[in-house]
């Protein structure tokens, strides 16, 4: 008994640095943010408990609902496009072509570029007068729109720009494609399945766990988008690209309404949990694991 107690104490001693760091830097901020969400807290004065008034005020906040709508609209555009483009690129990169390693590197490199540098590059590309996109459209007789200054085009432009960083997902898909047994492709080909049939009946089912993982990560990333729109449009024009994370940031560090921002953060968490929960509930119908 003493030996087991001594071993347990030694194990806890090794775990203590991590446990202390986890409690101080993770558990404590989470608990404090929930408490502050129930307070009126301006950072300049001590927090004053007001119950659920912050949550009630959010329900009547027009800017909050507009930012939430923009976030969902962006997610509906960017998420499916990113999944399809990354999966399609990964499949193309499995084909034996000259310079395949170079193509893989080129597709992955944009995801390594600093966010600020990428945003500045795309601000030039989307420039209404001198941007490369509108210049190329003009060569074929199409007048390009004012991408970032038009309320109807700004959000689709940001969704299009999000495809710039699909390299990480492509690498994950490539790793998953390596695990698809060649025997399944051969059996499908013997049964008369063409390229589309092999992709639909072999590749996608075998790759479904990887697709599911990328879907979850894409949901979380899209709902928390902040840096690119903050740099490129700062929420404009007319709040057309004003996302929930940007409204949270402004309330916390511009208006110094930390309690209001904390309540918004918990609502964002509930939205993320709800959407990922729906994804997990639906996964039983389309995600297929090997050996099951």
N, C-alpha and C positions, 0 to 999 in steps of 0.2 A: 504494500500500500504506500509506504514512504517513497519507494522507488518510482511508482507511477506518479505520485504527487510532485516529486522532484523533476521528472521528465516533463510533466505538464507545465511546471513553472518555467523550465528552460524554454519550452516551446512558446509560451506567452511572452517571455523576454525577447525572443527573436521577432515575434509578431508585434511587439509593443510600438516600435517606431511607425509601422504602417497603420496600426489601429489608432494611435494618437493623431497622426496626420489625417486619417479618414474622418475621425470625429470632429477635428478642428476645422478642416477645410471643406468637408462635404456635408456631414450631418448637421453641424451647427448652422451653416448658412441656409440650408433648406428649412430648418426649424425657424430660424429668425425671419426668413422671407415669408413664411406662412403667418407668423405673428404680426409682422409689419403689414401684411395684406388686410389685417383686421384693425389697423391703426391709421390715424392721420399723422404722417411722419414726413416732415419737410427737410430733414437732415440738419436744419438749423436749430430745431427745438426737439425736446424729448418726444418719443412717440406717445400718442394719446389714443387709447382704445375706443373704437367706435363701432365694433361689431362688423356686420356684413355690409355696411353702408357703401364701401368702395365697390363691392360687387354689384350692388343695386344701382349705383351711379353709372357703372359701365354699361348696364343694360339700356340706359337712356342717353348714352354718349354716341352722337352721330358719327364723329370721327372714328371712334372705335369700330363701329359697324362697317364704315367705308374701308378702313384698313383691313378688317377681317375679310371683307368681300374681295379686295384686291389680292390678298394672300391666297385665298381659295382659287380665284381666277388664274393667278399665276401658276399655282400648283397643278390645276387641270390642264394647262398648256405645257408646262415644262416637264412634268413627271412622265407622262406617256411618251413624249418626244424623246426624252433622254433614255428611257428604257429601250425603245425601238431602235434608236440610232446606235446606242452602245452595243446592243445585241447584234444588229446587222453588221457593224464594223468588225466585231469579234469573229463572226462567221466568215466574213470576207478574208480576214487575216489568217484563217486556218488553211486557205487554199495555197497550194504550192506554186508560188510565183517568184520570179527573180527579185531580189531585194526585199524579201518579206520582213526581215529584221529591221530594215530601215523604215519601212512603212509603220511597223509597230512602234518604233521609237518616235516617229513624227506624231503619231496619234496620241501617245502618252505625254509628250513634252508639254503641251499647253496646260495640263493639270499641275505641272510643277511651277508654272509662271506665277510670280507674286500677284495678288488680287489687284493691287493698285495699278500695276503695269498693264494687266489684262484690261482693266476698266478704261484706262486712258487710250489703249489701242482701239477698243470698240467704240469709244466716243468719237474717235476720228472716222472709223468705218461707217458709223451711223450719221455723220455730219450731213445735213441736208444739201449743202452746196458743194462741198469738196470731198465728201466721203467716198471711199472706193465703191461701196455698194450702189449708191445712186449714180455714180459715174458709169459703172458697168450697165446698170439698167438703162441709162440714157443712150448707151451705144446700140441698144436693140429697140429704141423708140419708146421706152417706158419711163414716165416721170416718177422718180422715187419720192416717197412721202417724207415729211419731216419727222423722222423716226422718234426722236427723244423729246420733241417739243409739241407733239400732237397727242391729245388725250386718248385717242383711239389706237394709236400705234405704239405708244411708249411701253405699255405692258407686254404686248407681243414681241417687241424688240428685245426686252430683257429676257423673255423666255427663249428667244432664238439665241441670244448670247450665252445662255446657260449650257447650250450644247458644246461650247468650247471646252468645258472641263469634264467630258465623259471618259477621259482616258483611264481613270481609276476603275470605273465599272467595266471597261473593255478588258483590262488586265484580269479582273476577277472572272469574267465570262470565258476568257481564253483558258484560264486554269481549269474551269469547269468542263470546257469542251474536250480537254485532254483526257478526262476521265470517262467519256462516253465510249463504251466498248465497240470496237470495230465490227465485232460479230453481229451486232444488231443492225448495223448499216448493210452488211452483206446479206443478212436474212431478209431485210426489207426489200433489197434490190432483187433477190431471187423471187420474192412474192410479186414483183412487178411494180413496186413503188418508184415513182420518179423522184426528182430532186425535191419538189415541194412536199411529196408524201413522206420522204425520209426526214425532212425537217420537222413536219407536223407530228409524225407518229414516233419519231425516235429522238431527235435533237431536243425539242422543246420539253417533252416529258422528263428526259434524263437531266435536263438543265434546270428544271423547275425549282429545285431548292436554291440554286444560285440566283435565279430570277426573283424568288421570294425575298432573299437577303437584300438584293439591290433595291427591291421595291420598298422595304422597310427603311433602309437608309435614305432613299430618295424622298420618302414622305417626311422624315424628320428634317432633312436638309432643306426641302422646299418651304416648309412651314416656318423655318427659322432664317430665311434669306434676309440679309441685312447689308453686308459690306458693298456689294456691287451696286444696288440701287442707291445707297447712301452716297456713293462716290459719283455715279453717273447722272442721277436726276435729283437727288436729295428729296425724293417724294413727289416731285412735280412731273408734268404740269397739272395744276389744280388737284393735287393729291391723287393723281391717277396711278402713281407708282408708290404710294405711301403704304408700307406694309406694317403688319402688327408689331413686328420686332422693332421697327423704327419708331412707332408711336410709344412703345414701351421705353425705349432709350430716351426719347425726348421728355417723357414724364419723369423719368428717374434723374437725368443729369442736366436737363435744360430747365424744366419747370420745378425741379426739386420736390416732386410729389412721389416720394419713395414708396409710401403705402399704396397709392393708386397703381404704381408700376408693378409692385409685388402682386397685387390682385390680378393684374393683367397677365403676369408671368404664370400664375397658377391656372388661369383659364387657358393659356397656350398649352400648358402641360396636359390639361384635360382633353384638349382637342387632339393633341398628338397621341395620347393614350387611346382615345376613342377610334381614331383612324387606324392605328396599328392593331388595335383589338379587332376591328372589322377585317383587316387583312389576315390576321391569324385565324379568325373564324372561317373565312373563305378558303384558307389554304388547304383544308382537308379535301376539297373538291378538285383541286388542280395541281397541288404539289405532291410529287411522287418520289419517295425515297427508295434507294436501292436496298433490296432485301426484304421489302414489305409488299 
